[in-house]
Amino acid sequence: MPEDHSLLAPPQHAPAIPIAIDWDDASRTVETVLTTHLWAAPPLERGAPAHDRAFEALRDLKVDYARFLPWFSNPLVSVPALSAPTETHTSWDFSRLDPYVEDFLSAAEGRPVVANFATIPHWMFVGGDQVDIGPDRDHIHWDYEQGEQFRDETLEEVADYFFRIASWYIAGGFVDELGVRHESGHRYRFAQWEVLCEPDLNRRMTPETYTRLYDAVVTRLRTLDPEMTFVGLSLSHVHHDPEYFWYFLDPANHAPGIPLDAFSVHFYASPDIVNPFGPEGNPPPAHWETAFFTQADGFIEQLRYIRSIADRLSPDTRMLLNEIGTYPSDVMNPSPSIPSEYWPLSATVQSYLWARSLEIGADLFGVAEFNGYPGMIPGTSLVDWETGEPNARYRALKLLVDSVRLGDVIAPTTTGYPGFPDARVHAQAFTGADGARAVVLVNKRGVPVDVEVADWSGSSTLRSVDVISGDHEPHEREMTEGRLTLEPHATAVLARR
């Protein structure tokens, strides 16, 4: 009698992953703002090929609290006072920075925005005046932020610098170090002002020094607009040292009356466990999904601890996750080779972390970054740096922005069988104010996965960003039941009205 090998053969139709939803539980609502941030970077300069389409894409997102960040890597844009004042001369010049600010605020169309003019001039540090900037307008200066000791230990010089920048944009101008008035004509409003960006990484500031600087800057700037709130810390993805949170979030460590409105943290998943500046020794692309999602889960656990510190010391202070993303190996390569599958994979990581951040009570989730480019962390970009056309990361962000609103009810959702959650897919259901129902589905794997949403019937629509749709609009298909196939690395929304 021949042996029966039927038990060893792969099933012809693998069972779908069950998804169960409790639509009657209305105990939690969406309170997390979903947004992004933009650098003042050469590919977005006026006249650059990507400029018009990129700012059109930013306008189309229609997000609140988009963050404007002129960063130290391009000081000829981000630092409007490149040289220390002398007895007869100051170097104030906003001619390159102004167009970025104007175009960013135009794209915001009156929605609230966040300002982070993050770079302290190098000459304000002991030894910092040795930095050679040179004439190349677009050269990337990774060595610009040299020096850790302020030449003015009272920090008044730094506070005055940021006060003058803020006055230029908020109050129509400022008086410089020599008593000369500079008129801008600007009367912009910023909902929030974030004090520095990643001071733990770039300047290696101690929690004590950063807290003194935060207090000095806030004391000066709060006089310009009593409705503007402030964001502190802005910690890099590298450290998340608890001491920063224990110290900064303790009101006893601040000057009297200084507000602790919000604090921010960053996170980037990366396969660069060996060499962050090249692919040698790092996992091949086929293993990136494992590295990304393992790190993402670790970050969620870090956030729970950070949130517990904030709840204990300053429970009314908002927690902002305002730079969340991924980058591939060879992150700084001026001629990057990024697999096409990376972009939808990265989109699933950001979508997954956004869904998980709702559990923790994050007040803002910012997908980073609107514009990377070769030599400047290209894998973080939401748009093509040559054309400004949106990529899969942008498409997934816009799909969620358009599908889930503040105030929507978060319906408890389980994936897999009771006691045995299925790690391949993450699902989260929502009910809108109009009664419409939607389920966000994230396929964390690079292969198709079948799922079945329980008790789902009737006319509905599935929209998906994945390896099939690529950089194009989400592909869409009509559904009449809850069983469906998620394409590899899909961020999808199943919606019914």
Kinemage of the C-alpha trace (Angstrom):
@kinemage 1
@onewidth
@group {chain A} dominant
@subgroup {mainchain}
@vectorlist {calphas} color= white
{ca met a 1} P 0.000 0.000 0.000
{ca pro a 2} L 1.515 3.357 -1.020
{ca glu a 3} L 2.333 5.812 1.767
{ca asp a 4} L -0.086 8.716 2.265
{ca his a 5} L 1.848 12.002 2.079
{ca ser a 6} L -1.237 14.210 2.053
{ca leu a 7} L -0.467 15.649 5.487
{ca leu a 8} L 2.899 16.860 4.226
{ca ala a 9} L 1.535 18.673 1.197
{ca pro a 10} L 0.895 22.407 1.442
{ca pro a 11} L -2.787 23.286 1.721
{ca gln a 12} L -4.405 24.463 -1.460
{ca his a 13} L -6.254 27.224 0.368
{ca ala a 14} L -4.610 28.483 3.563
{ca pro a 15} L -7.137 29.686 6.131
{ca ala a 16} L -7.636 33.423 6.252
{ca ile a 17} L -6.475 35.330 9.319
{ca pro a 18} L -9.613 36.190 11.324
{ca ile a 19} L -10.179 39.783 12.419
{ca ala a 20} L -12.739 40.433 15.155
{ca ile a 21} L -14.079 43.902 16.009
{ca asp a 22} L -16.133 45.171 18.940
{ca trp a 23} L -18.136 47.937 17.270
{ca asp a 24} L -20.133 48.650 20.440
{ca asp a 25} L -17.167 49.807 22.535
{ca ala a 26} L -16.966 53.607 22.258
{ca ser a 27} L -14.583 54.173 25.186
{ca arg a 28} L -11.720 55.631 23.137
{ca thr a 29} L -11.498 58.140 20.322
{ca val a 30} L -8.747 59.243 17.958
{ca glu a 31} L -6.802 62.092 19.560
{ca thr a 32} L -3.544 61.720 17.640
{ca val a 33} L -2.826 64.298 14.927
{ca leu a 34} L -1.291 62.668 11.847
{ca thr a 35} L 1.147 64.926 9.994
{ca thr a 36} L 4.668 65.317 8.540
{ca his a 37} L 7.592 67.735 8.468
{ca leu a 38} L 9.619 69.459 5.767
{ca trp a 39} L 13.293 70.393 5.534
{ca ala a 40} L 14.600 73.536 3.927
{ca ala a 41} L 16.657 71.521 1.424
{ca pro a 42} L 18.091 72.209 -2.067
{ca pro a 43} L 15.640 69.947 -4.002
{ca leu a 44} L 12.789 72.172 -2.766
{ca glu a 45} L 14.430 75.501 -3.525
{ca arg a 46} L 12.508 77.738 -5.899
{ca gly a 47} L 13.483 76.908 -9.460
{ca ala a 48} L 14.477 73.339 -8.628
{ca pro a 49} L 12.686 70.689 -10.757
{ca ala a 50} L 10.913 69.123 -7.754
{ca his a 51} L 9.760 72.374 -6.144
{ca asp a 52} L 6.313 72.936 -7.643
{ca arg a 53} L 5.085 69.336 -7.511
{ca ala a 54} L 6.434 68.745 -4.000
{ca phe a 55} L 4.710 71.770 -2.501
{ca glu a 56} L 1.544 70.839 -4.383
{ca ala a 57} L 1.730 67.409 -2.726
{ca leu a 58} L 2.232 69.021 0.681
{ca arg a 59} L -0.813 71.218 0.071
{ca asp a 60} L -2.866 68.176 -0.977
{ca leu a 61} L -2.130 66.386 2.307
{ca lys a 62} L -4.112 69.027 4.218
{ca val a 63} L -2.492 68.136 7.533
{ca asp a 64} L -2.473 70.204 10.707
{ca tyr a 65} L 0.726 70.896 12.625
{ca ala a 66} L 3.105 70.260 9.757
{ca arg a 67} L 6.588 71.064 11.039
{ca phe a 68} L 9.088 73.343 9.307
{ca leu a 69} L 12.717 72.407 9.986
{ca pro a 70} L 15.695 74.258 8.489
{ca trp a 71} L 18.491 71.923 9.636
{ca phe a 72} L 22.202 72.383 10.270
{ca ser a 73} L 23.311 70.299 7.270
{ca asn a 74} L 22.716 73.284 4.967
{ca pro a 75} L 23.733 76.307 7.096
{ca leu a 76} L 23.691 78.688 4.142
{ca val a 77} L 19.903 78.316 4.308
{ca ser a 78} L 19.185 77.480 7.924
{ca val a 79} L 21.432 80.009 9.694
{ca pro a 80} L 20.530 83.627 8.839
{ca ala a 81} L 23.465 84.971 10.901
{ca leu a 82} L 26.482 82.998 9.720
{ca ser a 83} L 29.117 85.208 11.356
{ca ala a 84} L 29.451 86.713 14.814
{ca pro a 85} L 28.635 90.415 15.049
{ca thr a 86} L 31.515 92.870 15.208
{ca glu a 87} L 31.562 96.450 16.433
{ca thr a 88} L 30.523 97.632 12.960
{ca his a 89} L 28.800 94.747 11.196
{ca thr a 90} L 26.208 91.981 11.550
{ca ser a 91} L 25.630 89.137 9.093
{ca trp a 92} L 21.828 88.852 9.221
{ca asp a 93} L 20.488 87.630 5.863
{ca phe a 94} L 17.134 85.846 5.348
{ca ser a 95} L 17.213 85.887 1.547
{ca arg a 96} L 17.573 82.097 1.154
{ca leu a 97} L 15.437 81.089 4.122
{ca asp a 98} L 12.435 83.323 3.427
{ca pro a 99} L 11.270 81.583 0.221
{ca tyr a 100} L 11.105 78.222 2.005
{ca val a 101} L 9.069 79.698 4.855
{ca glu a 102} L 6.728 81.487 2.453
{ca asp a 103} L 6.150 78.380 0.305
{ca phe a 104} L 5.655 76.150 3.352
{ca leu a 105} L 3.076 78.467 4.892
{ca ser a 106} L 1.341 78.906 1.553
{ca ala a 107} L 0.987 75.127 1.281
{ca ala a 108} L -0.421 75.018 4.838
{ca glu a 109} L -3.320 77.242 3.687
{ca gly a 110} L -3.906 78.668 7.163
{ca arg a 111} L -3.769 75.363 9.033
{ca pro a 112} L -1.727 75.362 12.267
{ca val a 113} L 2.002 74.788 11.760
{ca val a 114} L 5.074 74.161 13.915
{ca ala a 115} L 8.314 76.132 13.678
{ca asn a 116} L 11.674 74.594 14.474
{ca phe a 117} L 14.519 76.884 13.451
{ca ala a 118} L 16.799 74.368 15.048
{ca thr a 119} L 20.369 75.392 14.291
{ca ile a 120} L 22.476 77.414 16.712
{ca pro a 121} L 25.227 79.308 14.820
{ca his a 122} L 28.601 77.607 15.170
{ca trp a 123} L 30.251 80.827 16.357
{ca met a 124} L 28.254 80.709 19.580
{ca phe a 125} L 30.383 77.767 20.735
{ca val a 126} L 33.961 77.682 21.919
{ca gly a 127} L 36.001 76.556 18.905
{ca gly a 128} L 33.012 76.685 16.584
{ca asp a 129} L 34.403 79.615 14.581
{ca gln a 130} L 36.828 77.198 12.941
{ca val a 131} L 34.116 75.682 10.738
{ca asp a 132} L 34.706 76.406 7.024
{ca ile a 133} L 31.381 76.747 5.236
{ca gly a 134} L 32.689 77.633 1.793
{ca pro a 135} L 30.762 79.063 -1.189
{ca asp a 136} L 28.853 75.960 -2.356
{ca arg a 137} L 25.200 76.754 -1.639
{ca asp a 138} L 24.123 73.116 -1.592
{ca his a 139} L 27.054 71.391 0.084
{ca ile a 140} L 26.037 69.117 2.982
{ca his a 141} L 27.892 70.174 6.134
{ca trp a 142} L 27.742 67.248 8.534
{ca asp a 143} L 30.514 68.913 10.537
{ca tyr a 144} L 28.748 72.254 11.034
{ca glu a 145} L 27.632 71.647 14.603
{ca gln a 146} L 31.046 71.607 16.264
{ca gly a 147} L 31.621 72.471 19.893
{ca glu a 148} L 29.607 71.681 22.995
{ca gln a 149} L 30.576 74.579 25.274
{ca phe a 150} L 28.649 77.827 24.805
{ca arg a 151} L 30.801 80.930 24.677
{ca asp a 152} L 28.060 82.696 26.652
{ca glu a 153} L 27.256 80.348 29.519
{ca thr a 154} L 24.262 82.464 30.536
{ca leu a 155} L 22.631 81.399 27.219
{ca glu a 156} L 21.300 84.915 26.705
{ca glu a 157} L 23.127 85.125 23.368
{ca val a 158} L 21.346 81.998 22.106
{ca ala a 159} L 17.972 83.183 23.404
{ca asp a 160} L 18.451 86.568 21.723
{ca tyr a 161} L 19.323 84.841 18.439
{ca phe a 162} L 16.112 82.818 18.396
{ca phe a 163} L 14.110 85.843 19.546
{ca arg a 164} L 15.343 87.777 16.516
{ca ile a 165} L 14.458 84.941 14.127
{ca ala a 166} L 11.006 84.613 15.689
{ca ser a 167} L 10.528 88.389 15.574
{ca trp a 168} L 11.451 88.432 11.881
{ca tyr a 169} L 8.598 86.070 11.094
{ca ile a 170} L 6.053 86.923 13.790
{ca ala a 171} L 6.516 90.616 14.583
{ca gly a 172} L 7.587 92.126 11.265
{ca gly a 173} L 11.268 92.522 12.120
{ca phe a 174} L 13.834 92.978 14.884
{ca val a 175} L 16.625 95.164 16.243
{ca asp a 176} L 20.077 93.610 15.764
{ca glu a 177} L 23.087 93.534 18.089
{ca leu a 178} L 24.158 97.019 16.950
{ca gly a 179} L 20.741 98.595 17.495
{ca val a 180} L 19.760 98.594 13.804
{ca arg a 181} L 16.150 97.761 12.925
{ca his a 182} L 15.560 95.128 10.211
{ca glu a 183} L 12.080 95.057 8.666
{ca ser a 184} L 10.615 91.858 7.224
{ca gly a 185} L 6.968 92.678 6.663
{ca his a 186} L 6.056 89.169 7.874
{ca arg a 187} L 3.235 88.628 10.342
{ca tyr a 188} L 3.044 84.853 10.488
{ca arg a 189} L 1.520 82.717 13.228
{ca phe a 190} L 3.044 79.512 14.528
{ca ala a 191} L 0.880 77.263 16.658
{ca gln a 192} L 3.980 75.728 18.255
{ca trp a 193} L 7.672 76.551 18.515
{ca glu a 194} L 9.995 73.600 19.051
{ca val a 195} L 13.260 74.382 20.819
{ca leu a 196} L 16.143 72.720 18.912
{ca cys a 197} L 16.185 69.369 17.135
{ca glu a 198} L 17.983 66.347 18.558
{ca pro a 199} L 20.212 68.236 20.999
{ca asp a 200} L 21.171 64.910 22.572
{ca leu a 201} L 22.799 63.793 19.309
{ca asn a 202} L 24.153 66.821 17.505
{ca arg a 203} L 25.426 68.876 20.448
{ca arg a 204} L 25.314 66.105 23.073
{ca met a 205} L 23.684 68.468 25.516
{ca thr a 206} L 23.053 67.210 29.001
{ca pro a 207} L 19.465 67.292 30.267
{ca glu a 208} L 20.465 70.121 32.602
{ca thr a 209} L 21.960 72.291 29.842
{ca tyr a 210} L 19.073 71.681 27.484
{ca thr a 211} L 16.516 72.559 30.164
{ca arg a 212} L 18.305 75.862 30.906
{ca leu a 213} L 18.364 76.658 27.190
{ca tyr a 214} L 14.686 75.764 26.767
{ca asp a 215} L 13.760 78.091 29.630
{ca ala a 216} L 15.863 80.937 28.230
{ca val a 217} L 14.355 80.655 24.723
{ca val a 218} L 10.768 80.264 25.930
{ca thr a 219} L 11.116 83.250 28.277
{ca arg a 220} L 12.074 85.470 25.333
{ca leu a 221} L 9.720 84.095 22.663
{ca arg a 222} L 6.504 83.825 24.646
{ca thr a 223} L 6.220 87.630 24.631
{ca leu a 224} L 5.739 87.592 20.838
{ca asp a 225} L 2.527 85.553 20.783
{ca pro a 226} L 0.749 84.553 24.004
{ca glu a 227} L -1.153 81.807 22.137
{ca met a 228} L 1.970 80.079 20.790
{ca thr a 229} L 2.887 76.939 22.732
{ca phe a 230} L 6.301 75.286 23.036
{ca val a 231} L 7.763 71.845 22.393
{ca gly a 232} L 10.799 70.566 24.263
{ca leu a 233} L 13.388 67.800 23.992
{ca ser a 234} L 12.994 66.662 20.341
{ca leu a 235} L 15.197 63.704 21.193
{ca ser a 236} L 16.912 61.660 18.493
{ca his a 237} L 16.180 58.031 17.685
{ca val a 238} L 19.623 57.083 18.982
{ca his a 239} L 19.276 57.515 22.727
{ca his a 240} L 15.868 57.905 24.397
{ca asp a 241} L 17.858 58.208 27.630
{ca pro a 242} L 15.285 58.198 30.463
{ca glu a 243} L 17.277 60.865 32.311
{ca tyr a 244} L 16.212 63.476 29.744
{ca phe a 245} L 12.567 62.789 30.542
{ca trp a 246} L 13.044 62.518 34.303
{ca tyr a 247} L 14.843 65.857 34.375
{ca phe a 248} L 13.051 67.944 31.731
{ca leu a 249} L 9.521 66.905 32.672
{ca asp a 250} L 10.008 67.776 36.336
{ca pro a 251} L 8.598 71.312 36.804
{ca ala a 252} L 10.967 71.789 39.758
{ca asn a 253} L 13.893 71.902 37.296
{ca his a 254} L 12.481 74.862 35.354
{ca ala a 255} L 12.327 78.559 36.035
{ca pro a 256} L 9.048 79.732 37.602
{ca gly a 257} L 6.202 80.068 35.129
{ca ile a 258} L 7.876 78.218 32.241
{ca pro a 259} L 5.226 76.127 30.431
{ca leu a 260} L 5.738 72.448 29.703
{ca asp a 261} L 3.261 72.284 26.835
{ca ala a 262} L 4.698 69.317 24.938
{ca phe a 263} L 7.760 67.139 24.429
{ca ser a 264} L 8.823 65.255 21.332
{ca val a 265} L 10.772 62.117 20.420
{ca his a 266} L 11.997 60.597 17.160
{ca phe a 267} L 12.352 57.064 15.847
{ca tyr a 268} L 13.787 55.552 12.675
{ca ala a 269} L 13.959 51.805 12.067
{ca ser a 270} L 17.072 50.705 10.217
{ca pro a 271} L 18.870 47.538 9.107
{ca asp a 272} L 22.215 49.276 9.740
{ca ile a 273} L 23.281 47.160 12.694
{ca val a 274} L 26.909 46.985 11.543
{ca asn a 275} L 27.789 49.874 9.241
{ca pro a 276} L 25.423 52.864 9.124
{ca phe a 277} L 27.287 54.404 6.181
{ca gly a 278} L 27.319 51.482 3.784
{ca pro a 279} L 25.677 48.142 2.985
{ca glu a 280} L 28.707 45.996 3.880
{ca gly a 281} L 27.899 43.578 6.681
{ca asn a 282} L 24.257 44.632 7.008
{ca pro a 283} L 21.233 42.398 6.344
{ca pro a 284} L 20.103 42.081 2.710
{ca pro a 285} L 16.780 43.699 1.730
{ca ala a 286} L 14.909 40.416 2.154
{ca his a 287} L 15.542 40.661 5.905
{ca trp a 288} L 14.683 44.325 6.356
{ca glu a 289} L 11.047 43.726 7.268
{ca thr a 290} L 12.128 41.645 10.266
{ca ala a 291} L 14.623 44.274 11.430
{ca phe a 292} L 12.135 47.123 10.957
{ca phe a 293} L 9.201 45.584 12.780
{ca thr a 294} L 11.337 44.188 15.602
{ca gln a 295} L 12.701 47.679 16.242
{ca ala a 296} L 9.219 49.166 15.904
{ca asp a 297} L 7.872 46.903 18.642
{ca gly a 298} L 10.819 47.820 20.851
{ca phe a 299} L 10.052 51.513 20.326
{ca ile a 300} L 6.447 51.003 21.413
{ca glu a 301} L 7.672 49.539 24.704
{ca gln a 302} L 10.021 52.503 25.147
{ca leu a 303} L 7.087 54.845 24.608
{ca arg a 304} L 5.067 53.137 27.320
{ca tyr a 305} L 7.889 53.819 29.771
{ca ile a 306} L 8.323 57.414 28.563
{ca arg a 307} L 4.582 57.994 28.857
{ca ser a 308} L 4.652 56.664 32.426
{ca ile a 309} L 7.390 59.151 33.350
{ca ala a 310} L 5.389 62.018 31.834
{ca asp a 311} L 2.194 60.934 33.575
{ca arg a 312} L 3.980 60.939 36.902
{ca leu a 313} L 5.838 64.266 36.578
{ca ser a 314} L 3.767 66.412 34.210
{ca pro a 315} L 0.550 64.654 33.141
{ca asp a 316} L -0.786 67.606 31.147
{ca thr a 317} L 2.292 67.750 28.901
{ca arg a 318} L 1.526 66.397 25.430
{ca met a 319} L 3.676 63.636 23.892
{ca leu a 320} L 4.556 64.216 20.238
{ca leu a 321} L 6.131 61.579 18.002
{ca asn a 322} L 7.123 64.068 15.352
{ca glu a 323} L 9.780 62.179 13.367
{ca ile a 324} L 8.857 58.573 12.668
{ca gly a 325} L 10.228 56.635 9.735
{ca thr a 326} L 12.776 54.176 8.378
{ca tyr a 327} L 15.908 54.250 6.333
{ca pro a 328} L 17.690 51.541 4.337
{ca ser a 329} L 21.342 50.554 4.432
{ca asp a 330} L 23.856 52.929 2.856
{ca val a 331} L 21.836 55.778 4.272
{ca met a 332} L 24.086 58.694 3.255
{ca asn a 333} L 25.107 57.489 -0.198
{ca pro a 334} L 25.078 60.365 -2.748
{ca ser a 335} L 24.167 57.746 -5.383
{ca pro a 336} L 21.715 55.555 -3.481
{ca ser a 337} L 20.459 52.202 -4.732
{ca ile a 338} L 17.134 51.653 -2.980
{ca pro a 339} L 15.005 48.628 -3.941
{ca ser a 340} L 11.526 49.560 -5.157
{ca glu a 341} L 9.998 47.260 -2.533
{ca tyr a 342} L 11.547 49.386 0.205
{ca trp a 343} L 9.027 52.213 -0.175
{ca pro a 344} L 5.802 50.214 0.477
{ca leu a 345} L 7.633 48.291 3.226
{ca ser a 346} L 8.575 51.575 4.879
{ca ala a 347} L 4.974 52.711 4.478
{ca thr a 348} L 3.744 49.661 6.403
{ca val a 349} L 6.153 50.404 9.259
{ca gln a 350} L 4.940 53.999 9.620
{ca ser a 351} L 1.296 52.888 9.351
{ca tyr a 352} L 1.785 50.166 11.940
{ca leu a 353} L 3.482 52.536 14.382
{ca trp a 354} L 0.748 55.136 13.881
{ca ala a 355} L -1.911 52.551 14.743
{ca arg a 356} L 0.039 51.413 17.797
{ca ser a 357} L 0.608 55.017 18.929
{ca leu a 358} L -3.162 55.391 19.349
{ca glu a 359} L -2.980 52.837 22.159
{ca ile a 360} L -0.410 54.888 24.051
{ca gly a 361} L -2.181 58.200 23.757
{ca ala a 362} L 0.347 60.060 21.613
{ca asp a 363} L -0.920 63.530 20.776
{ca leu a 364} L 0.830 63.742 17.399
{ca phe a 365} L 2.402 61.328 14.920
{ca gly a 366} L 4.663 62.910 12.302
{ca val a 367} L 5.763 60.766 9.368
{ca ala a 368} L 9.337 61.650 8.497
{ca glu a 369} L 10.270 63.142 6.289
{ca phe a 370} L 8.658 65.036 3.484
{ca asn a 371} L 11.896 65.407 1.553
{ca gly a 372} L 15.118 63.439 1.806
{ca tyr a 373} L 17.604 63.364 -1.044
{ca pro a 374} L 20.873 61.652 -2.064
{ca gly a 375} L 23.522 62.179 0.565
{ca met a 376} L 20.875 63.367 3.014
{ca ile a 377} L 19.014 60.249 4.188
{ca pro a 378} L 17.122 59.667 0.908
{ca gly a 379} L 15.171 56.676 2.246
{ca thr a 380} L 13.168 58.928 4.551
{ca ser a 381} L 11.567 60.913 1.742
{ca leu a 382} L 7.848 61.041 0.966
{ca val a 383} L 8.403 62.469 -2.510
{ca asp a 384} L 10.806 61.889 -5.381
{ca trp a 385} L 13.721 64.317 -4.922
{ca glu a 386} L 14.066 64.826 -8.684
{ca thr a 387} L 10.420 65.335 -9.647
{ca gly a 388} L 8.524 65.992 -6.402
{ca glu a 389} L 6.098 63.177 -7.238
{ca pro a 390} L 4.702 61.313 -4.222
{ca asn a 391} L 6.008 57.838 -3.447
{ca ala a 392} L 4.367 54.926 -1.623
{ca arg a 393} L 5.187 56.414 1.796
{ca tyr a 394} L 3.292 59.577 0.891
{ca arg a 395} L 0.391 57.584 -0.595
{ca ala a 396} L 0.016 55.532 2.596
{ca leu a 397} L 0.141 58.649 4.783
{ca lys a 398} L -2.503 60.395 2.693
{ca leu a 399} L -4.686 57.272 2.703
{ca leu a 400} L -4.739 57.328 6.518
{ca val a 401} L -5.195 61.107 6.727
{ca asp a 402} L -8.200 60.850 4.406
{ca ser a 403} L -9.691 57.778 6.111
{ca val a 404} L -9.374 58.425 9.863
{ca arg a 405} L -10.321 61.688 11.573
{ca leu a 406} L -9.819 63.168 15.011
{ca gly a 407} L -12.775 62.149 17.151
{ca asp a 408} L -13.434 58.877 15.328
{ca val a 409} L -14.228 56.023 17.714
{ca ile a 410} L -11.466 53.415 18.065
{ca ala a 411} L -13.152 50.004 17.984
{ca pro a 412} L -11.212 47.261 19.828
{ca thr a 413} L -9.775 44.941 17.180
{ca thr a 414} L -8.085 41.545 17.458
{ca thr a 415} L -6.166 39.728 14.752
{ca gly a 416} L -5.773 35.948 14.854
{ca tyr a 417} L -7.386 33.440 17.178
{ca pro a 418} L -8.120 34.080 20.895
{ca gly a 419} L -4.849 33.820 22.761
{ca phe a 420} L -2.896 33.439 19.508
{ca pro a 421} L -2.562 36.831 17.767
{ca asp a 422} L -1.240 36.667 14.227
{ca ala a 423} L 1.885 38.814 13.775
{ca arg a 424} L 1.659 38.966 10.006
{ca val a 425} L -1.133 41.533 9.939
{ca his a 426} L -2.108 44.455 12.127
{ca ala a 427} L -5.719 45.652 12.032
{ca gln a 428} L -7.503 48.581 13.657
{ca ala a 429} L -11.152 49.513 13.166
{ca phe a 430} L -12.823 52.921 13.466
{ca thr a 431} L -16.307 54.397 13.450
{ca gly a 432} L -16.704 57.910 12.086
{ca ala a 433} L -18.978 60.651 13.362
{ca asp a 434} L -21.397 59.861 10.506
{ca gly a 435} L -21.509 56.186 11.464
{ca ala a 436} L -19.200 55.108 8.649
{ca arg a 437} L -16.973 52.157 9.466
{ca ala a 438} L -13.376 51.586 8.384
{ca val a 439} L -10.700 49.001 9.093
{ca val a 440} L -7.028 49.879 8.615
{ca leu a 441} L -5.060 46.771 7.588
{ca val a 442} L -1.278 46.489 7.514
{ca asn a 443} L 0.403 43.493 5.887
{ca lys a 444} L 3.825 43.323 7.518
{ca arg a 445} L 5.056 40.645 5.149
{ca gly a 446} L 6.386 40.660 1.614
{ca val a 447} L 3.880 38.024 0.440
{ca pro a 448} L 0.084 38.144 -0.057
{ca val a 449} L -1.959 37.391 3.048
{ca asp a 450} L -5.648 36.468 3.265
{ca val a 451} L -7.750 37.995 6.038
{ca glu a 452} L -11.409 37.803 6.968
{ca val a 453} L -13.140 40.616 8.834
{ca ala a 454} L -15.883 39.084 10.949
{ca asp a 455} L -19.516 40.147 10.379
{ca trp a 456} L -18.612 42.364 7.432
{ca ser a 457} L -21.028 42.423 4.533
{ca gly a 458} L -22.586 44.804 2.103
{ca ser a 459} L -21.092 47.228 -0.383
{ca ser a 460} L -17.677 48.516 0.672
{ca thr a 461} L -14.401 49.682 -0.829
{ca leu a 462} L -10.846 48.455 -0.302
{ca arg a 463} L -8.074 50.938 -1.064
{ca ser a 464} L -4.489 49.729 -0.845
{ca val a 465} L -0.933 51.058 -1.132
{ca asp a 466} L 1.435 48.127 -1.695
{ca val a 467} L 4.072 46.658 -3.987
{ca ile a 468} L 1.505 46.482 -6.795
{ca ser a 469} L 0.378 50.106 -6.609
{ca gly a 470} L 3.964 51.282 -6.056
{ca asp a 471} L 4.254 55.060 -6.130
{ca his a 472} L 0.859 55.522 -7.777
{ca glu a 473} L -2.530 56.253 -6.254
{ca pro a 474} L -3.914 53.454 -4.083
{ca his a 475} L -5.559 50.796 -6.174
{ca glu a 476} L -9.222 50.368 -5.357
{ca arg a 477} L -11.709 47.561 -5.611
{ca glu a 478} L -15.318 47.073 -4.565
{ca met a 479} L -16.090 44.466 -1.922
{ca thr a 480} L -19.260 42.724 -0.740
{ca glu a 481} L -17.770 40.635 2.051
{ca gly a 482} L -15.029 40.702 4.670
{ca arg a 483} L -12.717 38.096 3.127
{ca leu a 484} L -9.923 39.653 1.086
{ca thr a 485} L -6.299 39.321 0.080
{ca leu a 486} L -3.757 41.896 1.181
{ca glu a 487} L -0.973 42.431 -1.324
{ca pro a 488} L 2.671 42.292 -0.117
{ca his a 489} L 3.571 45.221 2.186
{ca ala a 490} L 0.061 46.657 1.988
{ca thr a 491} L -1.334 49.606 3.896
{ca ala a 492} L -5.048 49.223 3.161
{ca val a 493} L -8.375 50.651 4.302
{ca leu a 494} L -11.610 48.683 4.043
{ca ala a 495} L -14.443 51.222 4.313
{ca arg a 496} L -18.227 51.042 4.383
{ca arg a 497} L -20.775 53.801 4.700
